């Protein structure tokens, strides 16, 4: 008689699966809560201790760690010596294992949970058992996902066995599952031991959705959700309307959210190709939206808009007047939703706590490795240096700080021109800082006079200051630190430009 060992924390569908096995003539071994559930459903079972001749001990910590269990899982049915050994020791085969593990993930995410409770939810016997079964996949089927119950039952009904191909698929799910589980545990211990950069780093994510394609139609893609606190991120967002997000939508939305988190007052960030094409702050969200829109009325078309306040009717009407792919906000009024949902394809995403600071490491995949660093969370150091003779006015200082926040979130070399807490020209991603300055000026056009400039890195030469002076830019904020700093300062003094040195740069490559 074929035997299945069933011991699951998630009991979804388990009674139906066990019933089907019994109808096919299988014997069932079970333990703990699963045993109780099956008995209540009037399904005859053998207890694990009936097989092992050894009771559960240590509050259930030890129950399946036994040769009568692991021998029945691991012996090769095509190896005469293996068969001889298990026969001589009266070890019966176990041909199917159904198991899912203690809910470590759910436990560690629960607010107020104690360290002791977290530790008690580290499964030991379960991973050992399913790994043993998966290693011997040629002869043993192992199920960790209730969605696979029907697959196994259908094959058993059709041919009285599970194919090796299916067993191999099931084994792959096991090793992904245990790797994921162990990575969560490792992450927890790294955090409580404040090990930011451990000697080995294992990352784990859950597949959130398959995507139609990646950055380009010929690239396959999927979106994976990080484990842990994702409040204030796109992963925590709720789609209220529209199509599923694409790869580029998600990437661009992340850039918008990242930039938006710099600002406390009502602010709108418009993004295209993961870079801001307009940022505006104001007394109201409508004022902020108008400023962001007017920075670049062309690039915003087909872009993404992120706001740190609830979208109301007036802003919705303006958004609705052009083609916008995605709107991200902490909420939408009923009137705003009525307006925006008039367009079938626009995606509306509500992100609670969109202003939340994110505490995680920044990672970049490179060929053959991974670059890992702290997130660039620090905006300014404790003190800035006024490097020039002229001191910025209060109004200029307000715009300089606004521009500095914006420059922190565009690709290097990055230059932002701003006035009245609105970006008016952005130059980004250039290999030459002077070219970035030229680009920002060209985009600012007639709005440049009286604006201020932020640069994410220092000015290596005075040529950028010369062109700023010609275009009426009166104040600059930059990190400083170039060997040509004095030359740059002298040029600023010559033209009556105020200049702040922050002592901190914000490269974003």
PAMAR-866591 format. One record per residue (C-alpha): residue number from 1; residue in three letters; chain; x, y, z. Coordinates in pm, whole numbers. Example, Ala and Ser with C-alpha at 12.3 -4.5 7.8 and 13.67 -1.06 7.14 Angstrom:
<1 "ALA" "A" <1230 -450 780>>
<2 "SER" "A" <1367 -106 714>>
! end
This chain:
<1 "UNK" "A" <0 0 0>>
<2 "UNK" "A" <125 349 -91>>
<3 "UNK" "A" <167 587 202>>
<4 "UNK" "A" <146 964 234>>
<5 "UNK" "A" <268 1172 528>>
<6 "UNK" "A" <55 1481 578>>
<7 "UNK" "A" <148 1753 829>>
<8 "UNK" "A" <54 2108 733>>
<9 "UNK" "A" <16 2442 905>>
<10 "UNK" "A" <-198 2580 620>>
<11 "UNK" "A" <-492 2337 609>>
<12 "UNK" "A" <-658 2483 299>>
<13 "UNK" "A" <-789 2193 89>>
<14 "UNK" "A" <-615 1926 296>>
<15 "UNK" "A" <-930 1731 392>>
<16 "UNK" "A" <-1036 1707 27>>
<17 "UNK" "A" <-686 1599 -78>>
<18 "UNK" "A" <-663 1334 193>>
<19 "UNK" "A" <-1011 1208 106>>
<20 "UNK" "A" <-907 1165 -258>>
<21 "UNK" "A" <-595 973 -151>>
<22 "UNK" "A" <-800 739 66>>
<23 "UNK" "A" <-1040 675 -221>>
<24 "UNK" "A" <-736 576 -432>>
<25 "UNK" "A" <-629 326 -166>>
<26 "UNK" "A" <-351 524 5>>
<27 "UNK" "A" <-258 499 370>>
<28 "UNK" "A" <-215 832 550>>
<29 "UNK" "A" <28 918 828>>
<30 "UNK" "A" <-27 1242 1015>>
<31 "UNK" "A" <53 1431 1330>>
<32 "UNK" "A" <-45 1727 1547>>
<33 "UNK" "A" <-317 1964 1432>>
<34 "UNK" "A" <-339 1802 1089>>
<35 "UNK" "A" <-408 1465 1248>>
<36 "UNK" "A" <-688 1621 1450>>
<37 "UNK" "A" <-841 1791 1145>>
<38 "UNK" "A" <-837 1469 942>>
<39 "UNK" "A" <-987 1266 1223>>
<40 "UNK" "A" <-1264 1521 1265>>
<41 "UNK" "A" <-1336 1472 894>>
<42 "UNK" "A" <-1365 1096 965>>
<43 "UNK" "A" <-1052 1008 770>>
<44 "UNK" "A" <-862 709 904>>
<45 "UNK" "A" <-496 785 970>>
<46 "UNK" "A" <-187 650 1137>>
<47 "UNK" "A" <-15 878 1388>>
<48 "UNK" "A" <355 946 1328>>
<49 "UNK" "A" <438 784 1660>>
<50 "UNK" "A" <267 463 1538>>
<51 "UNK" "A" <538 454 1270>>
<52 "UNK" "A" <834 572 1477>>
<53 "UNK" "A" <740 396 1802>>
<54 "UNK" "A" <852 719 1967>>
<55 "UNK" "A" <628 994 2107>>
<56 "UNK" "A" <643 1362 2022>>
<57 "UNK" "A" <874 1534 2270>>
<58 "UNK" "A" <986 1883 2370>>
<59 "UNK" "A" <644 2042 2308>>
<60 "UNK" "A" <635 1903 1955>>
<61 "UNK" "A" <983 2024 1863>>
<62 "UNK" "A" <1077 1665 1782>>
<63 "UNK" "A" <828 1439 1608>>
<64 "UNK" "A" <930 1358 1248>>
<65 "UNK" "A" <1309 1363 1300>>
<66 "UNK" "A" <1336 987 1302>>
<67 "UNK" "A" <1493 711 1083>>
<68 "UNK" "A" <1151 551 1032>>
<69 "UNK" "A" <1040 874 865>>
<70 "UNK" "A" <1357 986 687>>
<71 "UNK" "A" <1455 633 591>>
<72 "UNK" "A" <1114 589 426>>
<73 "UNK" "A" <1165 914 238>>
<74 "UNK" "A" <1528 886 133>>
<75 "UNK" "A" <1588 530 27>>
<76 "UNK" "A" <1627 473 -346>>
<77 "UNK" "A" <1374 224 -472>>
<78 "UNK" "A" <1611 114 -752>>
<79 "UNK" "A" <1907 45 -519>>
<80 "UNK" "A" <1911 -315 -395>>
<81 "UNK" "A" <2121 -230 -90>>
<82 "UNK" "A" <1885 51 7>>
<83 "UNK" "A" <1585 -179 -29>>
<84 "UNK" "A" <1759 -451 168>>
<85 "UNK" "A" <1843 -209 449>>
<86 "UNK" "A" <1493 -67 493>>
<87 "UNK" "A" <1340 -416 471>>
<88 "UNK" "A" <1575 -550 739>>
<89 "UNK" "A" <1489 -259 968>>
<90 "UNK" "A" <1116 -275 893>>
<91 "UNK" "A" <1115 83 754>>
<92 "UNK" "A" <815 134 527>>
<93 "UNK" "A" <816 365 226>>
<94 "UNK" "A" <666 713 232>>
<95 "UNK" "A" <568 802 -124>>
<96 "UNK" "A" <405 1143 -80>>
<97 "UNK" "A" <483 1418 169>>
<98 "UNK" "A" <246 1709 215>>
<99 "UNK" "A" <389 1979 436>>
<100 "UNK" "A" <404 2355 477>>
<101 "UNK" "A" <605 2521 745>>
<102 "UNK" "A" <544 2714 1066>>
<103 "UNK" "A" <438 3070 978>>
<104 "UNK" "A" <770 3241 1049>>
<105 "UNK" "A" <701 3517 795>>
<106 "UNK" "A" <359 3605 936>>
<107 "UNK" "A" <495 3590 1290>>
<108 "UNK" "A" <797 3814 1235>>
<109 "UNK" "A" <581 4077 1060>>
<110 "UNK" "A" <328 4095 1344>>
<111 "UNK" "A" <349 4409 1555>>
<112 "UNK" "A" <451 4357 1916>>
<113 "UNK" "A" <560 3996 1869>>
<114 "UNK" "A" <826 3876 2112>>
<115 "UNK" "A" <1165 3735 2020>>
<116 "UNK" "A" <1078 3405 2192>>
<117 "UNK" "A" <762 3366 1984>>
<118 "UNK" "A" <956 3436 1666>>
<119 "UNK" "A" <1211 3169 1755>>
<120 "UNK" "A" <938 2912 1830>>
<121 "UNK" "A" <806 2966 1477>>
<122 "UNK" "A" <1130 2848 1317>>
<123 "UNK" "A" <1037 2510 1172>>
<124 "UNK" "A" <1301 2236 1198>>
<125 "UNK" "A" <1135 1904 1124>>
<126 "UNK" "A" <932 2036 831>>
<127 "UNK" "A" <1225 2167 622>>
<128 "UNK" "A" <1423 1850 695>>
<129 "UNK" "A" <1136 1631 580>>
<130 "UNK" "A" <1047 1816 260>>
<131 "UNK" "A" <1412 1856 161>>
<132 "UNK" "A" <1462 1481 208>>
<133 "UNK" "A" <1158 1408 -8>>
<134 "UNK" "A" <1265 1658 -274>>
<135 "UNK" "A" <1616 1511 -289>>
<136 "UNK" "A" <1456 1174 -365>>
<137 "UNK" "A" <1210 1323 -618>>
<138 "UNK" "A" <1249 1029 -859>>
<139 "UNK" "A" <1052 818 -614>>
<140 "UNK" "A" <876 1059 -378>>
<141 "UNK" "A" <625 1339 -443>>
<142 "UNK" "A" <638 1638 -212>>
<143 "UNK" "A" <372 1909 -199>>
<144 "UNK" "A" <421 2242 -21>>
<145 "UNK" "A" <160 2444 -212>>
<146 "UNK" "A" <-214 2364 -187>>
<147 "UNK" "A" <-248 2474 -551>>
<148 "UNK" "A" <-67 2150 -649>>
<149 "UNK" "A" <-312 1908 -483>>
<150 "UNK" "A" <-528 1870 -794>>
<151 "UNK" "A" <-224 1816 -1016>>
<152 "UNK" "A" <-110 1520 -806>>
<153 "UNK" "A" <-455 1367 -766>>
<154 "UNK" "A" <-526 1395 -1140>>
<155 "UNK" "A" <-204 1209 -1225>>
<156 "UNK" "A" <-271 940 -965>>
<157 "UNK" "A" <-620 888 -1106>>
<158 "UNK" "A" <-488 873 -1462>>
<159 "UNK" "A" <-190 640 -1413>>
<160 "UNK" "A" <-171 541 -1046>>
<161 "UNK" "A" <155 735 -1010>>
<162 "UNK" "A" <301 1083 -1024>>
<163 "UNK" "A" <535 1140 -1317>>
<164 "UNK" "A" <902 1211 -1260>>
<165 "UNK" "A" <860 1537 -1451>>
<166 "UNK" "A" <593 1651 -1205>>
<167 "UNK" "A" <800 1537 -910>>
<168 "UNK" "A" <1094 1739 -1040>>
<169 "UNK" "A" <868 2045 -1065>>
<170 "UNK" "A" <743 1985 -710>>
<171 "UNK" "A" <1101 1943 -583>>
<172 "UNK" "A" <1199 2278 -736>>
<173 "UNK" "A" <915 2443 -544>>
<174 "UNK" "A" <1044 2283 -224>>
<175 "UNK" "A" <1398 2415 -258>>
<176 "UNK" "A" <1273 2763 -353>>
<177 "UNK" "A" <1042 2749 -53>>
<178 "UNK" "A" <1307 2640 198>>
<179 "UNK" "A" <1562 2888 58>>
<180 "UNK" "A" <1303 3163 97>>
<181 "UNK" "A" <1218 3048 448>>
<182 "UNK" "A" <1582 3032 560>>
<183 "UNK" "A" <1655 3371 403>>
<184 "UNK" "A" <1379 3524 616>>
<185 "UNK" "A" <1532 3373 927>>
<186 "UNK" "A" <1881 3489 828>>
<187 "UNK" "A" <1743 3840 765>>
<188 "UNK" "A" <1587 3847 1110>>
<189 "UNK" "A" <1909 3737 1283>>
<190 "UNK" "A" <2117 3983 1077>>
<191 "UNK" "A" <1886 4263 1188>>
<192 "UNK" "A" <1889 4179 1559>>
<193 "UNK" "A" <2269 4148 1544>>
<194 "UNK" "A" <2299 4472 1340>>
<195 "UNK" "A" <2488 4292 1064>>
<196 "UNK" "A" <2433 4529 774>>
<197 "UNK" "A" <2682 4359 542>>
<198 "UNK" "A" <2708 3990 643>>
<199 "UNK" "A" <2976 3767 489>>
<200 "UNK" "A" <2711 3601 274>>
<201 "UNK" "A" <2393 3774 162>>
<202 "UNK" "A" <2082 3583 66>>
<203 "UNK" "A" <1791 3789 -64>>
<204 "UNK" "A" <1435 3667 -91>>
<205 "UNK" "A" <1125 3806 -259>>
<206 "UNK" "A" <776 3682 -343>>
<207 "UNK" "A" <640 3698 -695>>
<208 "UNK" "A" <371 3964 -699>>
<209 "UNK" "A" <279 3946 -1065>>
<210 "UNK" "A" <397 3838 -1406>>
<211 "UNK" "A" <445 4135 -1637>>
<212 "UNK" "A" <355 4146 -2005>>
<213 "UNK" "A" <718 4228 -2084>>
<214 "UNK" "A" <1018 4416 -1947>>
<215 "UNK" "A" <1164 4749 -2056>>
<216 "UNK" "A" <1117 4633 -2416>>
<217 "UNK" "A" <867 4388 -2568>>
<218 "UNK" "A" <1131 4120 -2633>>
<219 "UNK" "A" <1222 4099 -2261>>
<220 "UNK" "A" <1031 3873 -2021>>
<221 "UNK" "A" <969 4017 -1675>>
<222 "UNK" "A" <800 3979 -1336>>
<223 "UNK" "A" <759 4193 -1025>>
<224 "UNK" "A" <867 4051 -688>>
<225 "UNK" "A" <759 4193 -355>>
<226 "UNK" "A" <1010 4243 -76>>
<227 "UNK" "A" <944 4078 258>>
<228 "UNK" "A" <902 4301 558>>
<229 "UNK" "A" <767 4650 610>>
<230 "UNK" "A" <676 4793 269>>
<231 "UNK" "A" <448 5073 390>>
<232 "UNK" "A" <475 5380 175>>
<233 "UNK" "A" <602 5190 -129>>
<234 "UNK" "A" <442 5082 -454>>
<235 "UNK" "A" <444 4723 -324>>
<236 "UNK" "A" <193 4829 -57>>
<237 "UNK" "A" <-23 5023 -301>>
<238 "UNK" "A" <-384 4940 -387>>
<239 "UNK" "A" <-486 4973 -750>>
<240 "UNK" "A" <-821 5150 -763>>
<241 "UNK" "A" <-859 5168 -1141>>
<242 "UNK" "A" <-694 5083 -1470>>
<243 "UNK" "A" <-479 4819 -1632>>
<244 "UNK" "A" <-205 4626 -1457>>
<245 "UNK" "A" <120 4816 -1417>>
<246 "UNK" "A" <397 4746 -1666>>
<247 "UNK" "A" <768 4704 -1593>>
<248 "UNK" "A" <834 5066 -1692>>
<249 "UNK" "A" <534 5190 -1495>>
<250 "UNK" "A" <670 5025 -1180>>
<251 "UNK" "A" <1023 5153 -1235>>
<252 "UNK" "A" <904 5508 -1308>>
<253 "UNK" "A" <660 5502 -1016>>
<254 "UNK" "A" <942 5405 -783>>
<255 "UNK" "A" <1143 5705 -899>>
<256 "UNK" "A" <844 5932 -840>>
<257 "UNK" "A" <784 5798 -489>>
<258 "UNK" "A" <1151 5826 -401>>
<259 "UNK" "A" <1165 6192 -502>>
<260 "UNK" "A" <832 6270 -336>>
<261 "UNK" "A" <955 6147 2>>
<262 "UNK" "A" <1198 6443 21>>
<263 "UNK" "A" <913 6692 61>>
<264 "UNK" "A" <682 6764 355>>
<265 "UNK" "A" <456 7036 213>>
<266 "UNK" "A" <200 6967 -62>>
<267 "UNK" "A" <413 6842 -353>>
<268 "UNK" "A" <368 6683 -694>>
<269 "UNK" "A" <638 6494 -880>>
<270 "UNK" "A" <597 6421 -1251>>
<271 "UNK" "A" <821 6146 -1386>>
<272 "UNK" "A" <919 6017 -1728>>
<273 "UNK" "A" <1171 5734 -1778>>
<274 "UNK" "A" <1229 5715 -1400>>
<275 "UNK" "A" <1350 6076 -1380>>
<276 "UNK" "A" <1150 6380 -1266>>
<277 "UNK" "A" <1042 6605 -1551>>
<278 "UNK" "A" <877 6844 -1306>>
<279 "UNK" "A" <851 6895 -931>>
<280 "UNK" "A" <640 7155 -757>>
<281 "UNK" "A" <556 7243 -397>>
<282 "UNK" "A" <289 7488 -285>>
<283 "UNK" "A" <32 7592 -32>>
<284 "UNK" "A" <-217 7359 -201>>
<285 "UNK" "A" <-181 7046 -411>>
<286 "UNK" "A" <-334 7229 -707>>
<287 "UNK" "A" <-61 7493 -688>>
<288 "UNK" "A" <200 7218 -665>>
<289 "UNK" "A" <55 7032 -966>>
<290 "UNK" "A" <53 7345 -1183>>
<291 "UNK" "A" <419 7410 -1099>>
<292 "UNK" "A" <521 7051 -1181>>
<293 "UNK" "A" <322 7056 -1505>>
<294 "UNK" "A" <460 7388 -1625>>
<295 "UNK" "A" <821 7276 -1583>>
<296 "UNK" "A" <789 7055 -1893>>
<297 "UNK" "A" <443 7043 -2049>>
<298 "UNK" "A" <555 6801 -2319>>
<299 "UNK" "A" <748 6539 -2122>>
<300 "UNK" "A" <474 6496 -1862>>
<301 "UNK" "A" <251 6359 -2140>>
<302 "UNK" "A" <231 5983 -2093>>
<303 "UNK" "A" <419 6008 -1765>>
<304 "UNK" "A" <353 5938 -1400>>
<305 "UNK" "A" <224 6181 -1140>>
<306 "UNK" "A" <282 6129 -768>>
<307 "UNK" "A" <130 6347 -495>>
<308 "UNK" "A" <176 6349 -119>>
<309 "UNK" "A" <-177 6472 -49>>
<310 "UNK" "A" <-524 6337 -135>>
<311 "UNK" "A" <-620 6412 -498>>
<312 "UNK" "A" <-928 6633 -506>>
<313 "UNK" "A" <-1157 6744 -787>>
<314 "UNK" "A" <-951 7046 -902>>
<315 "UNK" "A" <-630 6846 -944>>
<316 "UNK" "A" <-817 6554 -1102>>
<317 "UNK" "A" <-960 6785 -1367>>
<318 "UNK" "A" <-613 6906 -1461>>
<319 "UNK" "A" <-471 6555 -1470>>
<320 "UNK" "A" <-764 6445 -1683>>
<321 "UNK" "A" <-695 6716 -1941>>
<322 "UNK" "A" <-384 6531 -2068>>
<323 "UNK" "A" <-271 6171 -2107>>
<324 "UNK" "A" <-119 6041 -1783>>
<325 "UNK" "A" <-27 5673 -1739>>
<326 "UNK" "A" <-30 5644 -1358>>
<327 "UNK" "A" <-139 5859 -1063>>
<328 "UNK" "A" <0 5777 -718>>
<329 "UNK" "A" <-143 5939 -407>>
<330 "UNK" "A" <-240 5866 -46>>
<331 "UNK" "A" <-603 5891 -152>>
<332 "UNK" "A" <-863 6024 -396>>
<333 "UNK" "A" <-1190 6198 -316>>
<334 "UNK" "A" <-1509 6049 -466>>
<335 "UNK" "A" <-1534 6344 -705>>
<336 "UNK" "A" <-1173 6296 -816>>
<337 "UNK" "A" <-1229 5924 -874>>
<338 "UNK" "A" <-1540 5994 -1078>>
<339 "UNK" "A" <-1341 6226 -1304>>
<340 "UNK" "A" <-1028 6012 -1339>>
<341 "UNK" "A" <-1201 5676 -1387>>
<342 "UNK" "A" <-1365 5821 -1696>>
<343 "UNK" "A" <-1049 5715 -1876>>
<344 "UNK" "A" <-1035 5337 -1899>>
<345 "UNK" "A" <-659 5284 -1898>>
<346 "UNK" "A" <-526 5535 -1645>>
<347 "UNK" "A" <-390 5356 -1338>>
<348 "UNK" "A" <-489 5502 -1003>>
<349 "UNK" "A" <-284 5371 -712>>
<350 "UNK" "A" <-354 5456 -350>>
<351 "UNK" "A" <-42 5434 -132>>
<352 "UNK" "A" <-103 5483 238>>
<353 "UNK" "A" <185 5649 424>>
<354 "UNK" "A" <342 5753 94>>
<355 "UNK" "A" <557 5996 291>>
<356 "UNK" "A" <715 5717 502>>
<357 "UNK" "A" <1093 5708 510>>
<358 "UNK" "A" <1222 5375 377>>
<359 "UNK" "A" <1492 5196 574>>
<360 "UNK" "A" <1659 4947 347>>
<361 "UNK" "A" <1982 4892 157>>
<362 "UNK" "A" <2032 5018 -196>>
<363 "UNK" "A" <2136 4745 -439>>
<364 "UNK" "A" <2254 4741 -798>>
<365 "UNK" "A" <2302 4421 -993>>
<366 "UNK" "A" <2622 4408 -1198>>
<367 "UNK" "A" <2756 4125 -1410>>
<368 "UNK" "A" <2883 3859 -1174>>
<369 "UNK" "A" <2794 4040 -853>>
<370 "UNK" "A" <2589 4283 -651>>
<371 "UNK" "A" <2672 4632 -526>>
<372 "UNK" "A" <2517 4705 -187>>
<373 "UNK" "A" <2517 5037 -3>>
<374 "UNK" "A" <2316 5246 241>>
<375 "UNK" "A" <2027 5436 90>>
<376 "UNK" "A" <2111 5802 31>>
<377 "UNK" "A" <1895 5929 317>>
<378 "UNK" "A" <2096 6230 435>>
<379 "UNK" "A" <1992 6550 260>>
<380 "UNK" "A" <2233 6794 426>>
<381 "UNK" "A" <2503 6784 688>>
<382 "UNK" "A" <2471 6989 1006>>
<383 "UNK" "A" <2621 7302 854>>
<384 "UNK" "A" <2656 7456 510>>
<385 "UNK" "A" <2924 7703 407>>
<386 "UNK" "A" <2843 8028 233>>
<387 "UNK" "A" <3145 8030 3>>
<388 "UNK" "A" <3084 8365 -168>>
<389 "UNK" "A" <3072 8728 -61>>
<390 "UNK" "A" <2703 8754 -140>>
<391 "UNK" "A" <2469 8573 100>>
<392 "UNK" "A" <2149 8417 -44>>
<393 "UNK" "A" <1828 8601 38>>
<394 "UNK" "A" <1562 8420 242>>
<395 "UNK" "A" <1364 8362 -78>>
<396 "UNK" "A" <1669 8227 -258>>
<397 "UNK" "A" <1752 8002 35>>
<398 "UNK" "A" <1403 7855 25>>
<399 "UNK" "A" <1439 7780 -346>>
<400 "UNK" "A" <1794 7648 -305>>
<401 "UNK" "A" <1680 7390 -52>>
<402 "UNK" "A" <1390 7292 -277>>
<403 "UNK" "A" <1625 7254 -575>>
<404 "UNK" "A" <1872 7053 -366>>
<405 "UNK" "A" <1600 6800 -280>>
<406 "UNK" "A" <1514 6771 -647>>
<407 "UNK" "A" <1877 6735 -758>>
<408 "UNK" "A" <1923 6452 -508>>
<409 "UNK" "A" <1674 6246 -707>>
<410 "UNK" "A" <1781 6286 -1068>>
<411 "UNK" "A" <2049 6097 -1256>>
<412 "UNK" "A" <2403 6233 -1248>>
<413 "UNK" "A" <2542 6458 -1372>>
<414 "UNK" "A" <2234 6637 -1244>>
<415 "UNK" "A" <2141 7006 -1251>>
<416 "UNK" "A" <1813 7161 -1133>>
<417 "UNK" "A" <1699 7518 -1189>>
<418 "UNK" "A" <1419 7628 -957>>
<419 "UNK" "A" <1214 7933 -871>>
<420 "UNK" "A" <921 7975 -633>>
<421 "UNK" "A" <957 7611 -524>>
<422 "UNK" "A" <912 7481 -874>>
<423 "UNK" "A" <1159 7316 -1108>>
<424 "UNK" "A" <1191 7521 -1425>>
<425 "UNK" "A" <1474 7336 -1598>>
<426 "UNK" "A" <1637 6998 -1539>>
<427 "UNK" "A" <1959 6869 -1693>>
<428 "UNK" "A" <2040 6511 -1611>>
<429 "UNK" "A" <2235 6202 -1705>>
<430 "UNK" "A" <2508 6393 -1885>>
<431 "UNK" "A" <2874 6285 -1883>>
<432 "UNK" "A" <2981 6651 -1863>>
<433 "UNK" "A" <2843 6881 -1592>>
<434 "UNK" "A" <2859 7184 -1821>>
<435 "UNK" "A" <2634 7004 -2069>>
<436 "UNK" "A" <2384 6936 -1787>>
<437 "UNK" "A" <2389 7309 -1703>>
<438 "UNK" "A" <2331 7397 -2070>>
<439 "UNK" "A" <2046 7148 -2089>>
<440 "UNK" "A" <1874 7289 -1780>>
<441 "UNK" "A" <1908 7646 -1911>>
<442 "UNK" "A" <1773 7550 -2252>>
<443 "UNK" "A" <1468 7392 -2091>>
<444 "UNK" "A" <1412 7686 -1854>>
<445 "UNK" "A" <1380 7934 -2141>>
<446 "UNK" "A" <1217 8264 -2038>>
<447 "UNK" "A" <1161 8154 -1675>>
<448 "UNK" "A" <1531 8150 -1585>>
<449 "UNK" "A" <1579 8510 -1469>>
<450 "UNK" "A" <1600 8513 -1088>>
<451 "UNK" "A" <1612 8135 -1053>>
<452 "UNK" "A" <1855 7932 -844>>
<453 "UNK" "A" <2057 7625 -932>>
<454 "UNK" "A" <2139 7298 -754>>
<455 "UNK" "A" <2415 7065 -868>>
<456 "UNK" "A" <2444 6709 -734>>
<457 "UNK" "A" <2824 6724 -765>>
<458 "UNK" "A" <3090 6994 -758>>
<459 "UNK" "A" <3177 7223 -1050>>
<460 "UNK" "A" <3519 7123 -1187>>
<461 "UNK" "A" <3562 7448 -1382>>
<462 "UNK" "A" <3432 7804 -1381>>
<463 "UNK" "A" <3265 7769 -1724>>
<464 "UNK" "A" <2934 7665 -1568>>
<465 "UNK" "A" <2931 7978 -1350>>
<466 "UNK" "A" <3000 8197 -1655>>
<467 "UNK" "A" <2694 8066 -1836>>
<468 "UNK" "A" <2481 8099 -1521>>
<469 "UNK" "A" <2577 8464 -1492>>
<470 "UNK" "A" <2483 8528 -1856>>
<471 "UNK" "A" <2136 8389 -1789>>
<472 "UNK" "A" <2056 8577 -1469>>
<473 "UNK" "A" <2088 8292 -1219>>
<474 "UNK" "A" <2165 8447 -881>>
<475 "UNK" "A" <2229 8162 -636>>
<476 "UNK" "A" <2386 7817 -645>>
<477 "UNK" "A" <2398 7519 -409>>
<478 "UNK" "A" <2660 7251 -468>>
<479 "UNK" "A" <2877 7011 -267>>
<480 "UNK" "A" <3213 7183 -320>>
<481 "UNK" "A" <3535 6985 -297>>
<482 "UNK" "A" <3691 7049 -637>>
<483 "UNK" "A" <4057 7150 -668>>
<484 "UNK" "A" <3918 7441 -871>>
<485 "UNK" "A" <3676 7555 -598>>
<486 "UNK" "A" <3850 7892 -554>>
<487 "UNK" "A" <3834 7960 -927>>
<488 "UNK" "A" <3460 7881 -921>>
<489 "UNK" "A" <3404 8101 -613>>
<490 "UNK" "A" <3595 8391 -771>>
<491 "UNK" "A" <3377 8369 -1081>>
<492 "UNK" "A" <3063 8368 -868>>
<493 "UNK" "A" <3185 8674 -672>>
<494 "UNK" "A" <3269 8849 -997>>
<495 "UNK" "A" <2907 8808 -1109>>
<496 "UNK" "A" <2730 8865 -777>>
<497 "UNK" "A" <2618 8504 -745>>
<498 "UNK" "A" <2564 8359 -398>>
<499 "UNK" "A" <2702 8008 -355>>
<500 "UNK" "A" <2649 7748 -84>>
<501 "UNK" "A" <2879 7450 -25>>
<502 "UNK" "A" <2694 7159 133>>
<503 "UNK" "A" <2992 6928 187>>
<504 "UNK" "A" <2778 6633 73>>
<505 "UNK" "A" <2710 6511 -279>>
<506 "UNK" "A" <2421 6311 -420>>
<507 "UNK" "A" <2538 6112 -721>>
<508 "UNK" "A" <2269 5886 -863>>
<509 "UNK" "A" <2393 5660 -1138>>
! end
